[in-house]
Amino acid sequence: MKSTGIVRRIDELGRVVLPIELRRTMNLEVRDPVEIFMEGDSIVLRKVESACLFCGGIRQLTEFRGKQICSDCLRQLKEK
């Protein structure tokens, strides 16, 4: 892992702001989904490339006409 030397504090709601330099480097935009996981004693954020077109969910995705849709949204579409 590469150190950036950037330090941020966690706010009262448990949030951390990612510096613009890191967001640009990772091509992260507002509302992009990120995966959060543990690797040893570190917390790792990873950009998720595939997400549901409607809700942004990243689990149980199905491709429909080149777009990703999660099973929950697909079920809701079928009910209407």
C-alpha positions in Angstrom: 0.0 0.0 0.0 1.3 3.5 -0.9 1.1 6.3 1.7 -0.2 9.6 0.6 0.7 11.6 3.7 -2.9 12.9 3.8 -4.6 12.7 7.2 -8.3 13.2 7.8 -10.4 13.1 10.9 -13.6 11.1 11.3 -16.6 13.4 12.0 -19.4 12.9 14.6 -21.4 10.7 12.1 -18.4 8.5 11.3 -17.6 10.1 7.9 -14.3 10.8 6.3 -13.9 13.2 3.4 -11.8 11.8 0.6 -9.4 14.5 -0.8 -10.1 15.7 -4.3 -6.7 14.5 -5.4 -7.6 10.9 -4.5 -11.1 11.1 -6.0 -9.6 12.4 -9.3 -6.9 9.7 -9.3 -9.5 7.0 -8.7 -12.1 8.6 -11.0 -14.6 8.7 -8.2 -17.7 10.9 -8.8 -20.5 11.9 -6.5 -22.8 8.9 -5.8 -20.3 6.3 -7.1 -20.5 3.1 -5.1 -17.4 2.1 -3.2 -16.7 -1.2 -1.4 -15.4 -1.1 2.1 -13.5 -4.1 3.5 -10.8 -5.1 5.9 -7.3 -6.2 4.9 -5.4 -7.2 8.0 -5.6 -4.2 10.3 -6.4 -1.7 7.4 -9.7 -0.4 6.1 -9.7 -0.4 2.3 -12.0 1.5 -0.1 -12.4 0.2 -3.6 -14.4 1.7 -6.5 -17.2 -0.6 -7.6 -17.4 -0.6 -11.4 -20.8 -2.4 -11.7 -23.8 -1.1 -9.9 -27.6 -1.1 -10.3 -28.9 1.5 -12.7 -31.7 2.5 -10.4 -30.5 2.2 -6.8 -26.7 1.9 -7.1 -26.7 -1.4 -5.3 -23.8 -3.8 -6.0 -25.2 -7.2 -5.1 -27.0 -9.7 -7.3 -26.7 -7.8 -10.5 -28.3 -8.9 -13.8 -27.4 -7.3 -17.2 -30.3 -6.0 -19.2 -29.6 -4.3 -22.6 -26.1 -3.4 -21.4 -27.2 -2.0 -18.0 -26.8 -3.6 -14.6 -30.0 -4.1 -12.5 -30.1 -5.6 -9.0 -32.6 -8.4 -8.2 -34.6 -6.1 -5.9 -35.2 -3.4 -8.6 -35.9 -6.1 -11.2 -38.5 -7.6 -8.9 -40.1 -4.2 -8.4 -40.2 -3.6 -12.2 -41.9 -6.9 -12.7 -44.6 -6.1 -10.2 -45.6 -2.9 -12.0 
